Amino acid sequence: MTVVFVTHSTAEAVFLADRAIVLSPRPGQIVHDAPIDLPEERTGALRATPQFAAQTRSIYEALERGGQ
């Protein structure tokens, strides 16, 4: 099953997704396509790990480069 979930929260995207795509402003183009390499089963404790922080930072940096 494929689900498209749109959010402005990088932490939410990393926590819920297997893949995150950052779009540019109009016209919307893909700026960054990132696989989320975290365990399939995710608990709240995952948010305190260095791996979660690194994935979130990667998405945030893509937004700074041109996705905002």
C-alpha positions in Angstrom: 0.0 0.0 0.0 1.2 3.5 -0.8 0.1 6.5 1.2 0.9 10.1 0.4 1.1 12.1 3.6 1.7 15.9 3.5 3.2 17.7 6.5 5.3 20.7 7.4 6.9 18.9 10.4 10.2 17.3 9.7 10.1 15.3 12.9 6.6 14.0 12.0 7.7 13.0 8.5 10.8 11.2 9.7 8.8 9.4 12.4 6.0 8.2 10.1 7.6 7.7 6.7 9.8 5.2 4.9 10.7 8.0 2.4 10.5 11.8 2.5 10.4 14.1 -0.5 11.1 17.8 -0.2 9.5 20.0 -2.7 10.5 23.5 -3.9 8.1 26.5 -3.9 6.0 27.1 -7.0 6.3 25.4 -9.3 6.7 22.4 -7.0 9.7 20.3 -8.0 11.5 17.6 -6.1 14.5 19.1 -4.2 15.4 16.1 -2.1 14.3 12.5 -2.0 15.4 10.8 1.2 14.9 7.2 2.3 14.2 7.1 6.0 16.5 4.4 7.4 14.9 3.6 10.7 13.4 0.5 12.3 9.9 -0.3 10.9 8.4 -0.4 14.4 8.8 3.0 15.9 8.1 4.1 19.4 8.3 7.5 21.1 11.8 6.6 22.4 13.1 6.6 18.8 12.8 10.4 18.8 15.6 10.6 21.3 18.2 8.6 19.2 21.1 10.0 17.2 19.7 8.2 14.1 16.4 10.0 14.3 18.2 13.4 14.8 20.4 12.7 11.8 17.5 11.9 9.6 15.5 14.9 10.7 18.6 17.2 10.2 18.9 15.8 6.6 15.4 16.8 5.7 15.7 20.2 7.4 18.9 21.0 5.5 17.2 20.1 2.2 14.4 22.6 3.2 17.1 25.2 3.8 18.7 24.6 0.4 15.6 25.3 -1.5 12.5 23.6 -0.4 10.9 26.4 1.6 
